[in-house]
Amino acid sequence: MVIQSKNNPLVKELAALSEKKGRRISGTFLLEGEKTVRECVNSPLEIVRLIVREDFAGETYGYPLVILGSDAFHAVCEVKTPQGIAAEVKIPSFKVEPPRNSCLVLDGVSDPSNVGAILRTAVAAGYEEVYCISAADPFSPKCVRASMSAIFYAKIMQGSHEEVLSALKGVPLIAADMGGENAFFFRTPEKFALTIGNEGQGLSKIMRERADYTVSVPMGKHTESLNAAVSAGILMYQFKKNKE
């Protein structure tokens, strides 16, 4: 059966996944596009169902299908020119616990595109355990797109400052801040938690006070700051190099 109406209850339910409240109620998120769906099929995440436009002729992998008319499909998807397939996926739930390896802490990073880009680099650089404190929802559409499938492999633990700091007890905390020492001359501990703060306000007071070290990326005199995702990427790879 093809659902044509944008006012169909199921279409409204799927469209609500673009909002945090909708994701919280359903425990699922939506991802779009053939490549992203294919990568998710091969990932550890659980696909609930696929949503396809009625003219879609690609692979559906044997999952339950919701078939939508063009208007209904556009109502569900965020991108302006959807490719004809999307997937509803269960949001993985990880309790806040101590990291096994060096990890990343996002302390109030509020831009979903930054969060997604940071997750993409973190997985690429081997920082697969990520703690999010008051950060943009990593399962929002913008973040999912910016992560470029990294969202499938990162262990994302969301909690309060108290919960995260308790889990990181005994793990040296390295804070990224413009007033810190030159990151390129910094000797990293064997295991550590790299903390990236809010784009405008920087690190929260509690994380500044808890930090064992503070580092910065050196910049030219005409540059005031770097994008949070760029800074995080430079530091993650530099600290990985230090351990080699």
Buried (B, 14 or more C-beta within 10 A) or exposed (E): EEBBBBEBEBBBBBBBBBEBEBBEEBEBBBBBBBEBBBBBBEBEBEBBBBBBBBEBEEEBBEBEBBBBBEEBBBBBBBEEEBBBBBBBBEBBEBEBEEBEEBBBBBBBBBBBBBBBBBBBBBBBBEBBBBBBBBBBBBBBBBBBBBBBBBBBBBBBBBBEBEBBBEBBEEBBBBBBBEEBEEBBEBEBBEBBBBBBBBBEEBBBEBBBEBBEBBBBBEEEEEEEEBEBBBBBBBBBBBBBEBEE
